[in-house]
Amino acid sequence: FWNRLAAAYPLVAIGGRGQEFVVDADKAEGVRLAVTHLEGLGHRNLAFVGGLGLGGEKADRRHRAFVAELLARGLPMEPAWHGGADFGFDTGFSEAKRLLTLHARPSAIVCASDLTAIGVVHALLCAGVAVPGEISVVGYDDIPEARLVHPPLTTIHVPVDVLGREAVRLLLARIAEPQTRQAGRLLPVRLVERASTALAPLKNIEPEAP
């Protein structure tokens, strides 16, 4: 539908599948960077929180990439460690509380957004769980608040300003040459390491076999 609409009108979208006339950040690469960082710190039991209940491409791509990374690396794939309906603070808070009720807990949590990650960190600290001493947390987006919370959040930096400039450039090109086909642009992201991640605890419980 989007490609047909964009072919008829000079439209450009920020976020999507990387189709024609779409500019987006490489979400799968961001997830890969997060998992690589955590695995390098010795973490094997990784959870994913946020965005799973929306059914949209934005959430699905991050989570699908996360699952693919676990499988490719031979890391535990525990369904109970995956949850959270949206990208908000409350989702992170409630999901972290739920994870703490499990017998086998993850040693690190990858979140679909920084707001979700801040909620996760708040719930863990309220429960007396040290971050990152007991559980490490990685956010996504690198919003300004990510460096202001305690501990400052390790996250994936999404170049929002570059996304905006590239979308405008693409739109102007479309207006100037409306018949020209324009491939979608996928922009790189990067890991910003702060204080919410650390070496995995020595006692890292594996999930029980079914």
Stockholm file with secondary structure:
# STOCKHOLM 1.0

chainA/1-210         FWNRLAAAYPLVAIGGRGQEFVVDADKAEGVRLAVTHLEGLGHRNLAFVGGLGLGGEKADRRHRAFVAELLARGLPMEPAWHGGADFGFDTGFSEAKRLLTLHARPSAIVCASDLTAIGVVHALLCAGVAVPGEISVVGYDDIPEARLVHPPLTTIHVPVDVLGREAVRLLLARIAEPQTRQAGRLLPVRLVERASTALAPLKNIEPEAP
#=GR chainA/1-210 SS CHHHHHHHSCCCEESSSSCTTEEEECHHHHHHHHHHHHHHTTCCCEEEESCTTSCSHHHHHHHHHHHHHHHHHTCCCCGGGEECSSSSHHHHHHHHHHHHTSSSCCSEEEESSHHHHHHHHHHHHHTTCCTTTTCEEECSBCCGGGGTSSSCCBEEECCHHHHHHHHHHHHHHHHHSTTSCCCCEEECCEEECCSSCCCCCSCCCCCCCC
#=GC SS_cons         CHHHHHHHSCCCEESSSSCTTEEEECHHHHHHHHHHHHHHTTCCCEEEESCTTSCSHHHHHHHHHHHHHHHHHTCCCCGGGEECSSSSHHHHHHHHHHHHTSSSCCSEEEESSHHHHHHHHHHHHHTTCCTTTTCEEECSBCCGGGGTSSSCCBEEECCHHHHHHHHHHHHHHHHHSTTSCCCCEEECCEEECCSSCCCCCSCCCCCCCC
//
